[in-house]
Structure formats: structure tokens, C-alpha cells
Amino acid sequence: MLTKSVLLIEDEANVREIIQACLSDIGGWNVQAFSSAQAGLRHLATERPDVIVVDVLMPGMDGVAFIHQLRDNPSNRSIPVILLTVKARWFTPQELHRLGVVEAIAKPFDAATLSSRISSALGWDLSASVKDDGLKPR
């Protein structure tokens, strides 16, 4: 099975490192992490992730502006987006639908369950994403 790929956009270095570790180590996913929405958009010019996890409150271009630019490119419209933000309660289900966002996960988040929350929101089987260690049951 192919490993899922995640584009992570988070401006706070320590939070970015924690999220990247959670999604890589627990989820078994390949995570490309960037500190700005602009860098994330440049990455999308050459790579197509399975999901984008983006912070909302960032300097320069915020997460909502990023989503609008993302959706302006037809080849990126089908990439699922998950918001990770302290303002998760601001987003009603109608607003998330209008933005084309799968879910808004509140910060602070439970690092141990972040991968499973994302998997659940996307309908992914987390156990199938974890890398095979090559061992067979006896």
C-alpha cells in the first residue's frame, strides 16, 4: 500500500515539528512541512499531496486566503483540506463546506489522536497507513 502524503502548513516551528512527528510516527505518513502558505503553494506546483493540513492564523497569507488560492487552480480543487486552528469554533459546518474544507481541528490538540482524527475525517484506514515492519504473525 502506498504511504499517504501530507502537506502541512504551520508558521510556529515547535507546533509544526510536533504535528509532523505525530503524522509521520503515528500515522505513518510522508509529511512535507512548510512555515508559510506561500511556500505551500510553491510546493503544490510540483507535488500533489493526499491531504493539506493548514493553520488558519498565519502572517502574510492566512489559511483562508491560502484555500482560496488553492481552489483557483483546477488541479488542486480535489485535494482535501483540514484546518488546524485555535479558531476552530468560528467555522460552522456551512462555512467549512463553502470553503471546501473537510474539518476544523481545534488547537490545542491531542497529539496522540491527531492522526486518527484526520484519518476519520477523510475516511482513511489508519492501520493500513502504518508502515509494514516486514514481520509476519506466528
Secondary structure, 3 states (H helix, E strand, C coil): CCCCEEEEECCCHHHHHHHHHHHHHHCCCEEEEECCHHHHHHHHCCCCCCEEEEECCCCCCCHHHHHHHHHHCHHHCCCCEEEEECCHHHCCHHHHHHHCCCEEEECCCCCCCHHHHHHHHHCCCHHHHCCCCCCCCC
